[in-house]
């Protein structure tokens, strides 16, 4: 079991912190407030706090990024304009962490929050897909070609 806790800790911290730093770069760059969700979702996942919600938020963010910026380029991230493979990887890892649970070395565990398995998968999946669809419906306005 310690191997599981170590593995999920590494996944949470690496993917969560990387997304938070990405959002931080946007927030203090030209993106402004758009980076705040990435910072919050990333830090929550890294800490293992409300993990299925954080995982679902990360899935939603990545689905929106794929739809808005990366799908036109193709799969491979090394293509000019960057394809969608990396965003899809982040979404899948986030969904899997939400499904597995944050592990014993997390704020969820310390707080007595046991939200994993099918409930974690369903929460992350519905929040991720629903959040992405809602975000795109409410605010996405593609520029005419």
KARAQUI-V783543 format. One record per backbone hydrogen bond with DSSP energy under -0.5 kcal/mol. CO is the residue of the C=O (numbers start at 1). NH is the residue of the N-H. E is the energy in kcal/mol with one decimal. If there is no record, write none. Layout:
co=CO nh=NH e=E
co=CO nh=NH e=E
This chain:
co=1 nh=5 e=-2.4
co=2 nh=6 e=-2.4
co=3 nh=7 e=-2.7
co=4 nh=8 e=-2.9
co=5 nh=9 e=-1.8
co=6 nh=10 e=-2.5
co=7 nh=11 e=-2.4
co=8 nh=12 e=-2.7
co=9 nh=13 e=-2.8
co=10 nh=14 e=-2.7
co=11 nh=15 e=-2.2
co=12 nh=16 e=-2.3
co=13 nh=17 e=-2.6
co=14 nh=18 e=-2.3
co=15 nh=19 e=-1.9
co=16 nh=20 e=-2.3
co=17 nh=21 e=-2.9
co=18 nh=22 e=-2.1
co=19 nh=23 e=-2.5
co=20 nh=24 e=-2.5
co=21 nh=25 e=-2.5
co=22 nh=26 e=-1.9
co=23 nh=27 e=-3.1
co=24 nh=28 e=-2.3
co=26 nh=29 e=-0.8
co=26 nh=31 e=-1.1
co=26 nh=32 e=-1.6
co=31 nh=34 e=-1.4
co=32 nh=35 e=-1.7
co=33 nh=36 e=-1.8
co=35 nh=39 e=-2.0
co=36 nh=40 e=-2.6
co=37 nh=41 e=-2.9
co=38 nh=42 e=-2.0
co=39 nh=43 e=-2.4
co=40 nh=44 e=-2.5
co=41 nh=45 e=-2.4
co=42 nh=46 e=-2.6
co=43 nh=47 e=-2.2
co=44 nh=48 e=-1.0
co=44 nh=49 e=-2.6
co=45 nh=48 e=-0.6
co=47 nh=107 e=-2.2
co=48 nh=50 e=-0.5
co=48 nh=108 e=-2.5
co=50 nh=53 e=-0.9
co=50 nh=54 e=-2.3
co=51 nh=55 e=-3.3
co=52 nh=56 e=-2.2
co=53 nh=57 e=-2.4
co=54 nh=58 e=-2.2
co=55 nh=59 e=-2.4
co=56 nh=60 e=-2.6
co=57 nh=61 e=-2.5
co=58 nh=62 e=-2.3
co=59 nh=63 e=-2.6
co=60 nh=64 e=-2.4
co=61 nh=65 e=-2.5
co=62 nh=66 e=-2.7
co=63 nh=67 e=-2.5
co=64 nh=68 e=-3.1
co=65 nh=69 e=-2.4
co=65 nh=70 e=-1.5
co=66 nh=71 e=-2.6
co=70 nh=73 e=-1.0
co=70 nh=74 e=-1.0
co=74 nh=84 e=-1.9
co=75 nh=85 e=-2.4
co=76 nh=79 e=-1.1
co=76 nh=83 e=-1.4
co=79 nh=82 e=-2.7
co=84 nh=88 e=-2.2
co=85 nh=89 e=-2.0
co=86 nh=90 e=-2.3
co=87 nh=91 e=-2.2
co=88 nh=92 e=-2.5
co=89 nh=93 e=-2.5
co=90 nh=94 e=-2.5
co=91 nh=95 e=-2.3
co=92 nh=96 e=-2.6
co=93 nh=97 e=-2.6
co=94 nh=98 e=-2.2
co=95 nh=99 e=-2.0
co=96 nh=100 e=-2.8
co=97 nh=101 e=-2.5
co=99 nh=117 e=-3.6
co=104 nh=106 e=-1.2
co=106 nh=110 e=-2.0
co=107 nh=111 e=-1.9
co=108 nh=112 e=-0.5
co=108 nh=113 e=-3.1
co=109 nh=112 e=-1.1
co=112 nh=114 e=-0.7
co=113 nh=115 e=-0.6
co=114 nh=116 e=-0.5
co=116 nh=119 e=-0.9
co=117 nh=121 e=-2.6
co=118 nh=122 e=-2.9
co=119 nh=123 e=-2.3
co=120 nh=124 e=-2.6
co=121 nh=125 e=-2.9
co=122 nh=126 e=-2.8
co=123 nh=127 e=-2.6
co=124 nh=128 e=-2.5
co=125 nh=129 e=-2.7
co=126 nh=130 e=-2.5
co=127 nh=131 e=-2.3
co=128 nh=132 e=-1.9
co=129 nh=133 e=-2.6
co=130 nh=134 e=-2.7
co=131 nh=135 e=-2.6
co=132 nh=136 e=-2.6
co=133 nh=137 e=-2.6
co=134 nh=138 e=-2.5
co=135 nh=139 e=-2.6
co=135 nh=140 e=-0.5
co=136 nh=140 e=-1.5
co=139 nh=141 e=-0.6
